[in-house]
Amino acid sequence: MSADLIVSNLLNPPVLFFLLGILAVLVKSDLELPAPIPKVLALYLLLSLGFKGGMALRENNGGLALPALGAALLMALIVPLYAFPVLRHRLSLPDAAAVAATYGSVSAVTFVTATAFLQRLGEPQGGYMTAALALMESPAIVVGVLLARMGQRNDDVQGQLMALLHEALFNSSVLLLVGSLAIGYIAGKASGDSLKPFTESLFPGLLSLFLLDMGLVVGRRLGDLKRMGAFPIAFAFGLPLVNAALGMGIARLIGLPVGDALLFVVLCASASYIAVPAAMRQALPQANPALYVTMALALTFPFNVVLGIPLYMSVISALWP
């Protein structure tokens, strides 16, 4: 791994603000963002990301977008399937299914951080990976719940499945991301550039503010790690590396360029801590949120943001022509 990339990533303002948030909790500071602000920041990031992705998708005119989207859907479906049997050896059925769904879905914030990382390096990206992000949010939720239902008796499986599909496809983050992607595609570059000051110039600053809040959230979760065994901790670091290696193989096979390959690998290696918990609370209330949210948020997310992104970039740079 390139030490220069790690140092460069650590000195990136959004990452530094993320670490500042963790530090603030550790020193028991009263620093916090009022409750509505993180929600507004999350909506802004999804809108900006989707809109720019839609414009890029239209410019791409097919190209590598279709194989990339197919690969994204494949990973979202198979990750829970091979993660679940491993988890089932140590965890209860609901917990294993919830964790498998968590790691089959993706983290939009990790993706946004990787996008900012590429922009800082001057590495081009096609923009269509935003569509892959939207596509990978939901399938793992459905697969995870189906895995849990296979081991349970339930008299209203069809009714619960319909409610779950509605939650997975129309929750606020998925709807805003897909809607912004469609609007960006319809508007195209000619009309879309009028929003450039909003969707691009404000982006680094608001991302920094959002990651400051994420650092505060992660810092508050660190205490939960003491109550977890060694297996969940090892899994939270190990599976992202396995998924990243598999993602690199697929990206190389379908010929993604360096920038898009990194974004695809980051999607494969990330874990959801927003969409999946919201769905699991409804579909699998027996699963322990302190387990799957803490694994994704307090372990996998900071690992990817601080070390994973430069690590994956170093390997891709070495393997790609």
C-alpha positions as CSV (number, residue, x, y, z in Angstrom):
1,M,0.0,0.0,0.0
2,S,1.3,3.5,-0.9
3,A,2.2,5.5,2.3
4,D,1.7,8.7,0.3
5,L,-1.9,7.8,-0.5
6,I,-2.6,7.0,3.2
7,V,-1.1,10.3,4.3
8,S,-2.9,12.2,1.5
9,N,-6.2,10.6,2.5
10,L,-5.6,11.3,6.2
11,L,-4.9,15.0,5.4
12,N,-8.1,15.2,3.4
13,P,-10.3,17.8,5.2
14,P,-13.4,15.6,5.3
15,V,-11.5,12.7,6.8
16,L,-9.9,15.1,9.4
17,F,-13.3,16.4,10.3
18,F,-14.5,12.8,10.7
19,L,-11.6,12.1,13.1
20,L,-12.3,15.4,14.9
21,G,-15.8,14.1,15.6
22,I,-14.5,10.9,17.2
23,L,-12.0,13.0,19.3
24,A,-14.8,15.2,20.5
25,V,-16.6,12.2,22.0
26,L,-13.5,10.7,23.5
27,V,-12.6,14.0,25.3
28,K,-16.3,14.4,26.4
29,S,-16.8,17.7,24.5
30,D,-20.3,19.1,24.1
31,L,-19.8,19.4,20.4
32,E,-22.9,18.3,18.4
33,L,-24.9,19.2,15.4
34,P,-28.6,20.0,16.0
35,A,-30.8,17.1,15.0
36,P,-32.3,18.4,11.7
37,I,-28.9,19.4,10.2
38,P,-27.4,15.9,9.6
39,K,-30.7,14.9,7.9
40,V,-30.5,18.0,5.6
41,L,-26.8,17.3,4.9
42,A,-27.6,13.7,4.0
43,L,-30.4,14.8,1.7
44,Y,-28.1,17.3,0.0
45,L,-25.3,14.7,-0.6
46,L,-27.7,12.2,-2.1
47,L,-29.4,14.9,-4.3
48,S,-26.0,16.2,-5.5
49,L,-24.6,12.7,-6.1
50,G,-27.7,11.5,-8.0
51,F,-28.0,14.6,-10.1
52,K,-24.3,14.6,-11.2
53,G,-24.6,10.8,-11.8
54,G,-27.6,11.3,-14.0
55,M,-25.9,13.9,-16.2
56,A,-22.8,11.6,-16.5
57,L,-25.0,8.6,-17.3
58,R,-26.5,10.5,-20.2
59,E,-23.1,11.6,-21.4
60,N,-21.8,8.0,-21.2
61,N,-24.6,6.9,-23.6
62,G,-24.5,3.2,-22.5
63,G,-20.8,2.4,-22.8
64,L,-19.5,0.7,-19.6
65,A,-22.6,1.6,-17.6
66,L,-24.6,-1.6,-18.4
67,P,-21.9,-4.1,-17.5
68,A,-21.1,-2.1,-14.4
69,L,-24.8,-2.0,-13.3
70,G,-25.1,-5.8,-14.0
71,A,-22.0,-6.4,-11.9
72,A,-23.4,-4.2,-9.1
73,L,-26.7,-6.1,-9.0
74,L,-24.8,-9.4,-9.0
75,M,-22.7,-8.4,-5.9
76,A,-25.7,-7.1,-4.1
77,L,-27.4,-10.5,-4.5
78,I,-24.5,-12.9,-3.8
79,V,-22.7,-11.2,-0.9
80,P,-25.6,-12.0,1.6
81,L,-25.7,-15.6,0.2
82,Y,-22.1,-16.4,1.0
83,A,-21.9,-14.3,4.2
84,F,-24.9,-15.9,5.8
85,P,-23.6,-19.5,6.2
86,V,-20.4,-18.1,7.8
87,L,-22.3,-15.9,10.2
88,R,-24.8,-18.7,11.1
89,H,-22.0,-20.7,12.8
90,R,-21.7,-18.0,15.5
91,L,-24.9,-15.9,15.4
92,S,-28.6,-16.5,15.8
93,L,-30.7,-16.8,12.7
94,P,-32.1,-13.2,12.8
95,D,-28.7,-11.7,13.7
96,A,-27.0,-13.7,10.9
97,A,-29.6,-12.6,8.3
98,A,-29.4,-8.9,9.4
99,V,-25.6,-8.8,9.3
100,A,-25.6,-10.6,5.9
101,A,-28.0,-7.9,4.6
102,T,-25.9,-5.1,6.1
103,Y,-22.8,-6.2,4.2
104,G,-24.7,-6.9,1.0
105,S,-26.0,-3.4,0.9
106,V,-23.8,-0.3,0.6
107,S,-22.8,2.9,2.4
108,A,-23.5,6.1,0.4
109,V,-21.2,8.2,2.7
110,T,-18.3,5.9,2.0
111,F,-19.0,6.2,-1.8
112,V,-19.2,10.0,-1.5
113,T,-15.9,10.0,0.4
114,A,-14.3,7.9,-2.3
115,T,-15.7,10.3,-5.0
116,A,-14.0,13.2,-3.2
117,F,-10.8,11.2,-2.9
118,L,-10.8,10.6,-6.7
119,Q,-11.5,14.3,-7.4
120,R,-8.6,15.3,-5.2
121,L,-6.3,12.9,-7.1
122,G,-7.6,14.3,-10.5
123,E,-8.6,10.7,-11.4
124,P,-11.6,10.8,-13.9
125,Q,-14.8,8.9,-13.2
126,G,-17.7,8.1,-15.5
127,G,-20.4,9.1,-13.1
128,Y,-22.6,6.0,-13.9
129,M,-21.4,4.4,-10.7
130,T,-24.0,6.5,-8.9
131,A,-26.6,4.4,-10.6
132,A,-24.8,1.3,-9.3
133,L,-25.0,2.8,-5.8
134,A,-28.7,3.2,-6.1
135,L,-29.1,-0.3,-7.5
136,M,-27.1,-1.9,-4.7
137,E,-29.0,-0.3,-1.8
138,S,-32.0,-2.7,-1.7
139,P,-31.6,-6.2,-3.1
140,A,-29.6,-7.4,0.0
141,I,-32.4,-6.3,2.3
142,V,-34.8,-8.6,0.5
143,V,-32.3,-11.5,0.3
144,G,-31.5,-11.1,4.0
145,V,-35.1,-11.3,5.1
146,L,-35.8,-14.2,2.8
147,L,-32.8,-16.1,4.4
148,A,-34.3,-15.4,7.9
149,R,-37.8,-16.5,6.8
150,M,-36.5,-19.8,5.5
151,G,-35.8,-20.8,9.0
152,Q,-39.0,-19.4,10.6
153,R,-42.7,-20.3,10.4
154,N,-44.7,-17.2,9.4
155,D,-48.4,-17.1,8.5
156,D,-48.3,-13.9,6.6
157,V,-45.0,-14.1,4.6
158,Q,-46.5,-12.6,1.4
159,G,-47.9,-9.6,3.3
160,Q,-44.7,-8.9,5.1
161,L,-42.7,-9.4,1.9
162,M,-44.8,-6.7,0.1
163,A,-44.3,-4.3,3.0
164,L,-40.6,-5.0,2.9
165,L,-40.3,-4.5,-0.8
166,H,-42.1,-1.1,-0.4
167,E,-39.7,-0.1,2.4
168,A,-36.6,-1.3,0.4
169,L,-37.6,0.4,-2.9
170,F,-39.2,3.6,-1.7
171,N,-37.4,4.6,1.5
172,S,-36.3,8.2,1.4
173,S,-32.6,7.7,0.6
174,V,-33.3,5.3,-2.3
175,L,-36.2,7.5,-3.7
176,L,-34.1,10.7,-3.5
177,L,-31.1,9.1,-5.1
178,V,-33.0,7.4,-7.9
179,G,-35.2,10.5,-8.5
180,S,-32.1,12.8,-8.6
181,L,-30.4,10.4,-11.0
182,A,-33.5,10.5,-13.3
183,I,-33.7,14.3,-13.1
184,G,-30.0,14.7,-13.9
185,Y,-30.4,12.4,-16.9
186,I,-33.4,14.3,-18.2
187,A,-31.8,17.7,-17.7
188,G,-28.5,16.7,-19.3
189,K,-25.3,18.8,-19.1
190,A,-26.7,21.8,-20.9
191,S,-29.5,22.4,-18.4
192,G,-27.8,20.8,-15.4
193,D,-24.8,23.1,-15.4
194,S,-27.0,25.9,-14.0
195,L,-27.0,23.9,-10.7
196,K,-23.2,23.5,-10.7
197,P,-22.6,26.0,-7.8
198,F,-25.1,24.1,-5.7
199,T,-24.1,20.5,-6.6
200,E,-20.3,20.9,-6.9
201,S,-18.9,24.1,-5.2
202,L,-20.7,23.4,-1.9
203,F,-20.0,19.7,-2.0
204,P,-16.6,19.5,-0.2
205,G,-17.6,21.8,2.7
206,L,-21.0,20.1,3.3
207,L,-19.3,16.7,3.1
208,S,-16.9,17.8,5.8
209,L,-19.7,18.9,8.0
210,F,-21.6,15.6,7.5
211,L,-18.5,13.6,8.2
212,L,-17.9,15.6,11.4
213,D,-21.4,14.4,12.5
214,M,-20.6,10.9,11.4
215,G,-17.4,11.0,13.6
216,L,-19.6,12.0,16.6
217,V,-22.0,9.1,15.9
218,V,-19.1,6.6,15.5
219,G,-17.4,7.9,18.7
220,R,-20.6,7.2,20.7
221,R,-20.8,3.7,19.3
222,L,-17.2,2.8,20.4
223,G,-18.4,1.7,23.8
224,D,-20.6,-1.0,22.2
225,L,-17.4,-2.7,20.9
226,K,-16.6,-3.9,24.5
227,R,-19.7,-6.0,24.5
228,M,-19.0,-7.7,21.1
229,G,-17.0,-10.9,20.8
230,A,-14.0,-11.4,18.6
231,F,-16.0,-12.9,15.8
232,P,-18.1,-9.9,14.8
233,I,-15.0,-7.6,15.0
234,A,-13.0,-10.0,12.7
235,F,-15.9,-10.3,10.3
236,A,-16.4,-6.5,10.1
237,F,-12.8,-6.1,8.9
238,G,-12.4,-9.4,7.0
239,L,-15.5,-9.5,4.8
240,P,-14.9,-6.0,3.3
241,L,-11.4,-7.2,2.2
242,V,-12.9,-10.3,0.6
243,N,-15.6,-8.3,-1.1
244,A,-13.0,-5.7,-2.3
245,A,-10.9,-8.5,-3.8
246,L,-13.9,-10.0,-5.6
247,G,-14.9,-6.5,-6.7
248,M,-11.5,-5.9,-8.2
249,G,-11.6,-9.1,-10.1
250,I,-15.0,-8.2,-11.6
251,A,-14.0,-4.6,-12.3
252,R,-10.9,-5.9,-14.1
253,L,-12.9,-8.5,-16.1
254,I,-15.4,-6.0,-17.4
255,G,-12.7,-3.4,-18.1
256,L,-13.7,-0.5,-15.8
257,P,-11.2,2.3,-15.8
258,V,-9.3,3.1,-12.6
259,G,-11.6,5.7,-11.1
260,D,-14.8,3.7,-11.7
261,A,-13.1,0.5,-10.6
262,L,-12.3,2.1,-7.2
263,L,-15.9,3.3,-6.8
264,F,-17.2,-0.2,-7.6
265,V,-14.7,-1.8,-5.1
266,V,-15.7,0.7,-2.4
267,L,-19.4,-0.2,-3.0
268,C,-18.6,-3.9,-2.7
269,A,-16.5,-3.4,0.5
270,S,-18.9,-1.1,2.3
271,A,-21.8,-1.9,4.6
272,S,-25.1,-0.1,5.2
273,Y,-25.9,1.6,8.5
274,I,-28.9,3.6,7.3
275,A,-31.2,1.8,4.8
276,V,-30.7,-1.7,6.2
277,P,-31.3,-0.9,9.9
278,A,-34.5,1.0,8.9
279,A,-35.7,-2.1,7.0
280,M,-34.5,-4.6,9.6
281,R,-36.3,-2.9,12.5
282,Q,-39.5,-3.6,10.6
283,A,-38.8,-6.9,9.0
284,L,-36.6,-8.6,11.6
285,P,-37.3,-7.0,15.0
286,Q,-35.7,-10.0,16.7
287,A,-32.3,-9.1,15.3
288,N,-30.0,-7.1,17.5
289,P,-29.4,-3.6,16.0
290,A,-26.5,-3.0,18.5
291,L,-24.7,-5.8,16.7
292,Y,-25.2,-5.0,13.0
293,V,-25.2,-1.2,13.3
294,T,-22.1,-1.2,15.4
295,M,-20.2,-3.6,13.1
296,A,-21.0,-1.4,10.0
297,L,-20.7,2.0,11.6
298,A,-18.0,1.7,14.3
299,L,-15.7,-0.7,12.4
300,T,-16.2,-1.1,8.7
301,F,-17.1,2.5,7.9
302,P,-14.0,4.1,9.6
303,F,-11.8,1.4,8.3
304,N,-12.9,2.1,4.7
305,V,-12.8,5.9,5.0
306,V,-9.4,6.1,6.7
307,L,-7.4,3.1,5.3
308,G,-9.6,1.1,2.9
309,I,-10.0,3.7,0.1
310,P,-6.2,4.4,-0.2
311,L,-5.5,0.6,0.1
312,Y,-7.9,-0.3,-2.7
313,M,-6.6,2.5,-4.8
314,S,-3.0,1.3,-4.4
315,V,-3.9,-2.2,-5.4
316,I,-5.9,-1.1,-8.4
317,S,-3.1,1.3,-9.5
318,A,-0.7,-1.6,-9.4
319,L,-2.9,-4.1,-11.3
320,W,-4.4,-1.9,-13.9
321,P,-2.4,-1.2,-17.1
